[in-house]
Each structure stands twice: as structure tokens, then as C-alpha cells.
Amino acid sequence: MFKLIFGLGNLDIENVKALAKLYAEAGAWMFDVSPFMLNTLNESIIECGLNPDDFKFCVSIPLEGDKHGKKAKIIENKCKKCSKCEKSCPQNAIINFVCDENKCIGCSKCKKVCPHNAIELYDKKDYFEAFKEILKGPCKIDCVELHASVPHKSRILKKLKKICKKYKGAISLCISRKVFSLNDSLLLIQKAREIAKDNADFFVQADGNSMNCANSQPVSTLECVAFAAALKDSGFDEKKIILSGGVNEFTKDLCHKFSLHPKALAFGTYARKSVQNLSYDEALRSAKNLVLNACEACHG
């Protein structure tokens, strides 16, 4: 199965609409958006003449401190206007030394290349409030994902309890071995499943080399595959595992080498960059190839 991650911080309406149309036609299984973009996603599918019920909609919520929920800000009195940040941004979010919050996904590439310490990252804190609002609306939600790449198990479980109190559909927990050891991950998953026992389903999104901005290398996807394989070897159902973070064209082959058949591959920046600056027909071919790649990884 192919899951498209629009970027939790991606609030660019036109970008979301274009990607939704393209990957819906290419055969995507699930779309992952922030709660701010669910209505836009739903409208986009309908505008394409397609039925939203033919796709799964996942709404992602970051725990405070998780990099997926962060935004970049340029500190004006420190900025020397060298343009390194603008050139490094995969979202083209920096123009005239100002970062557009709607386009920024918090990847921190700009901060890493800035030689003047003129960029800071901050938490966008109103995701959960936006989630509660969309629950009141007409748009369906098939899954809610908690991004929890922070070293605070008690805070993760507390936030998950709040989500499960409001929502009884499928739950996905996105965690990384960069934050938790395998044993700690398994303990966290066990406690999370207990909290979500009354929900429709429970998945783990095994996060690997997250926010790597679409590096097309086997090593970029190795960590998420290895993490998923370790979860499987520990007894966790591989069909409840979604791979993310560094997922690229090499993920399928690594999954086969590990005898791993997960529920889905979640393509993020790689999927978005793969179709940039292409004609629609070329972009559609590229998107279909990624969807096929994911399906072959999951089904063998």
C-alpha cells in the first residue's frame, strides 16, 4: 500500500490540492495531512471527480517538541542575507529572507546551513485544537496518527489518551529508534495499544531517517526497514507496520531482503520532489511507479 505524507507542517493549499489530485489518480491508498488541511484534501478529491470513500484519510498530530510540528523563523537582526537558507529549503518556503509558515515543514535544513545562527525553530501548538474542530465537521477521518519522536513516554501516552477520548477510529503511533531503544519502543507500543484498545485498529509507523529531504540512497531507508524488521522479529504483526522516514525506491528491495511485508510505505518529501517540475503526464508516470513500488514491497 502507498501512503502519501503531504508534510505535517505543509499548509500550502495549492500544493496539497495538486499532490492529492496526482496521487489519487496514481492509486494511492492513504493520504496523511495535518488537521488544518483535511477539508482541503477532501475538496481536492471531490474536484477530481473521485470519491473520498475510495481513499483513507489520516490526520497527524505532533507532540510538542517533535520536529514534524516545528516551523522555522529567520531572526532579522542576525540574518546576513547570504541566501544559503533559501537554496537549502526543499519546500521553497523562504523568499526574500522570510519563511512562509504555510510551506515550512520544519525539516531544519535551513538552520543547519545558516552560518550566522539566524534561524530558530518553534513549535506550532494548535494542532490538537484544530483536530477537535474537524471532528465536528462532515469530513471523514480513517486514522489519527500521533507523531511522538520525543523522549517523553509519559507525555506521549497522555496525549494519546486525549486523542482516544475524542476519537475511536484507527490509531497510528509514529516512533523512532533514534529516540527509543527497541525494548523501550515495545513497552511504549504495549501501553499505547492498551490505551487504544477500544479504537478500530492500531498501527505503528516505524520512523527512520526522517526529514532527510529525499536522499536517493539505500542507506537513507535502511533505518526504517531495520526498525520494522526488529518489531516483526519481536512478535509485532508486520501488517500493522507502516514504514516512513527515508522511504525511497530502494525500500522495496530492502523489505524483500528482510522478508518484511508491511502494511504500507509512507512516502513524504521523496514523493513530493519526484514530481516537481514535470509535466502532468510525466509526474503521473512517476507517481504510478512509486505506488507500484510500495505495493510490491508490501505484497511481495
C-alpha positions in Angstrom: 0.0 0.0 0.0 1.1 3.5 -0.7 0.7 6.3 1.8 1.4 9.9 0.8 2.6 12.2 3.5 1.9 15.8 2.5 4.1 17.1 5.3 2.5 17.7 8.7 3.6 21.3 8.5 2.5 21.7 4.9 -0.3 24.3 4.9 0.1 25.3 1.2 -3.4 24.8 -0.1 -2.5 24.8 -3.8 0.4 22.3 -3.2 -1.9 20.0 -1.3 -4.6 20.1 -3.9 -2.1 19.4 -6.8 -0.5 16.4 -4.9 -3.8 15.0 -3.9 -5.1 15.0 -7.5 -1.9 13.5 -8.8 -1.5 10.7 -6.3 -5.2 9.9 -6.2 -5.1 9.2 -9.9 -1.9 7.2 -9.4 -3.7 4.9 -7.0 -2.7 6.0 -3.5 -4.2 4.1 -0.6 -3.9 6.7 2.2 -3.3 10.5 2.4 -1.7 11.9 5.5 -2.4 15.6 6.3 -2.4 17.9 9.3 -5.9 18.7 10.7 -5.7 22.1 9.1 -5.6 20.5 5.6 -8.3 17.8 5.9 -11.0 19.9 4.4 -8.7 20.9 1.5 -7.8 17.2 0.9 -11.5 16.2 0.8 -12.4 19.0 -1.5 -9.5 18.1 -3.8 -10.6 14.5 -4.2 -14.2 15.6 -5.0 -12.9 18.2 -7.5 -11.1 15.4 -9.3 -14.4 13.6 -9.8 -13.3 10.9 -7.3 -15.0 9.5 -4.2 -13.3 10.3 -0.9 -14.6 6.9 0.4 -12.2 5.2 -2.0 -9.2 6.5 -0.1 -8.1 6.5 3.5 -7.6 9.9 5.2 -5.1 10.1 8.1 -4.8 13.2 10.3 -1.4 13.7 12.0 -0.9 15.4 15.3 2.6 16.1 16.6 3.6 16.0 20.3 5.1 19.3 21.3 8.9 19.1 20.6 8.5 16.7 17.7 10.3 18.2 14.7 7.4 17.4 12.4 5.4 20.1 14.2 8.0 22.8 14.1 8.4 25.8 11.9 11.4 27.9 11.0 11.8 31.6 11.7 14.6 33.9 10.4 15.9 36.3 13.1 16.1 39.6 11.2 18.9 41.2 13.2 21.2 38.2 12.8 20.5 37.5 9.2 23.3 38.5 6.8 21.3 37.7 3.7 23.7 35.1 2.4 20.7 33.1 0.8 22.1 29.7 2.0 18.8 29.0 3.8 16.7 29.8 0.7 18.8 27.5 -1.5 18.6 24.6 1.0 14.8 24.7 1.6 13.1 21.7 -0.1 9.7 23.4 0.1 10.7 26.7 -1.4 9.4 28.3 1.8 12.0 31.0 2.1 11.7 34.1 -0.1 13.3 37.4 0.5 14.7 36.1 3.8 11.2 35.4 5.2 10.0 31.9 5.9 6.4 31.2 4.9 4.8 29.2 7.7 2.3 27.6 5.3 5.1 26.0 3.3 7.6 25.2 6.0 7.7 21.6 7.2 10.2 22.1 10.0 12.9 19.9 8.4 15.7 22.3 9.8 17.8 22.2 6.6 17.9 26.0 6.7 19.0 26.1 10.3 21.8 23.6 9.6 23.3 25.6 6.7 23.0 29.0 8.3 26.5 30.3 9.3 25.1 33.1 11.4 22.8 31.3 13.8 20.0 33.4 12.4 17.3 30.7 12.2 15.3 29.3 15.1 12.7 26.5 15.2 9.5 26.8 17.2 6.5 24.6 17.9 3.2 25.3 16.2 1.0 24.5 19.1 -2.6 24.4 17.9 -2.7 21.1 16.0 -4.8 19.4 18.7 -7.3 22.2 18.9 -7.7 22.1 15.1 -8.2 18.3 15.4 -11.0 18.8 17.8 -12.7 21.2 15.4 -12.5 19.0 12.4 -14.2 16.2 14.4 -17.3 18.4 14.4 -17.3 18.7 10.6 -18.5 16.4 7.8 -15.1 15.1 6.6 -14.3 11.5 7.4 -11.2 10.5 9.3 -10.0 7.0 8.9 -6.9 7.2 11.1 -5.3 9.6 13.6 -1.5 9.5 13.9 0.4 10.8 16.8 4.0 11.8 16.0 6.0 11.0 19.1 9.7 11.3 18.2 10.4 12.9 21.6 12.0 11.1 24.6 9.0 11.5 26.9 6.9 8.3 27.2 4.5 9.8 29.8 3.7 12.8 27.6 3.2 10.6 24.6 0.7 8.3 26.5 -1.0 11.3 28.0 -1.6 12.9 24.6 -2.7 9.5 23.2 -5.3 9.3 25.9 -6.7 12.7 24.9 -6.9 11.6 21.3 -8.6 8.3 22.1 -11.1 10.0 24.3 -12.2 12.1 21.3 -11.8 9.6 18.5 -12.5 5.8 18.2 -11.2 5.1 14.7 -7.8 3.7 13.8 -4.7 5.0 15.7 -1.2 5.2 14.4 1.8 5.8 16.6 4.9 7.2 14.8 8.1 6.5 16.8 11.8 6.2 16.1 14.7 4.2 17.4 16.7 7.4 17.4 14.6 8.3 20.4 13.7 4.9 22.0 15.6 1.6 22.1 13.8 -1.4 20.7 12.8 -2.6 24.2 11.6 0.9 25.1 9.7 1.0 21.8 8.0 -2.3 22.5 7.0 -1.2 26.0 5.6 2.1 24.7 3.7 0.2 21.9 2.2 -2.2 24.5 1.0 0.7 26.7 -0.3 2.6 23.7 -2.3 -0.4 22.5 -3.9 -0.7 25.9 -5.0 2.9 25.7 -6.3 2.4 22.2 -8.0 -1.0 22.9 -11.4 0.4 22.1 -10.3 2.0 18.9 -10.9 0.4 15.5 -7.3 -0.5 14.8 -3.7 0.2 15.9 -0.7 0.8 13.7 3.0 1.6 14.3 4.7 3.9 11.9 8.4 2.9 12.1 10.2 6.2 11.5 13.7 6.0 10.1 15.8 8.7 8.6 13.0 11.3 8.9 13.2 14.7 7.3 16.2 13.7 5.1 14.7 15.6 2.2 14.5 12.8 -0.3 18.0 11.4 -0.3 18.0 8.7 -3.0 20.4 6.3 -1.3 19.9 2.8 0.1 21.4 3.9 3.4 18.6 6.6 3.7 15.9 4.0 4.0 17.9 1.3 5.9 16.9 2.5 9.4 13.1 2.4 8.9 13.3 -1.1 7.4 15.6 -2.4 10.1 13.3 -0.9 12.8 10.2 -2.5 11.2 12.0 -5.9 10.9 13.0 -5.7 14.5 9.4 -5.0 15.5 8.3 -8.0 13.4 11.0 -10.3 15.0 9.8 -9.2 18.4 6.3 -10.5 17.6 4.5 -7.4 16.3 2.3 -8.0 13.4 4.1 -6.8 10.2 0.7 -5.9 8.7 0.3 -3.3 11.4 3.5 -1.6 10.5 3.9 1.4 8.2 7.4 2.5 7.1 8.3 6.1 6.9 11.4 8.4 7.1 13.8 7.9 4.3 11.5 5.8 2.2 12.6 5.8 -1.4 13.0 3.5 -4.4 15.3 1.2 -2.5 12.9 0.4 0.3 11.2 -2.3 -1.6 14.4 -4.3 -2.2 15.4 -3.9 1.4 12.0 -5.1 2.6 12.4 -8.2 0.4 15.9 -8.9 1.8 14.5 -8.6 5.4 11.5 -10.8 4.4 9.3 -7.9 5.5 5.8 -7.2 4.1 4.5 -4.1 6.0 1.0 -2.6 5.7 2.3 0.4 3.7 5.2 2.5 2.7 4.8 6.2 3.6 6.5 8.4 1.0 7.0 12.0 2.1 9.4 14.5 0.7 10.7 11.9 -1.8 7.2 11.6 -3.3 6.7 15.3 -3.5 10.1 16.1 -5.0 9.8 13.2 -7.5 7.0 15.0 -9.4 8.4 18.6 -9.2 9.0 20.5 -12.4 7.4 17.7 -14.5 4.6 17.9 -17.0 1.4 16.3 -15.6 1.8 13.2 -17.7 5.4 12.8 -16.6 4.5 13.4 -13.0 1.7 10.9 -13.2 4.0 8.2 -14.5 6.5 8.9 -11.7 3.7 8.8 -9.1 2.3 5.5 -10.5 5.8 4.0 -10.3 6.1 4.9 -6.6 2.6 3.5 -5.9 3.6 0.3 -7.7 6.9 0.1 -5.8 5.1 0.4 -2.5 2.5 -2.3 -3.4 5.2 -4.7 -4.5 7.1 -4.1 -1.2 4.0 -4.9 0.9 2.7 -7.9 -1.1 6.0 -9.5 -2.2 
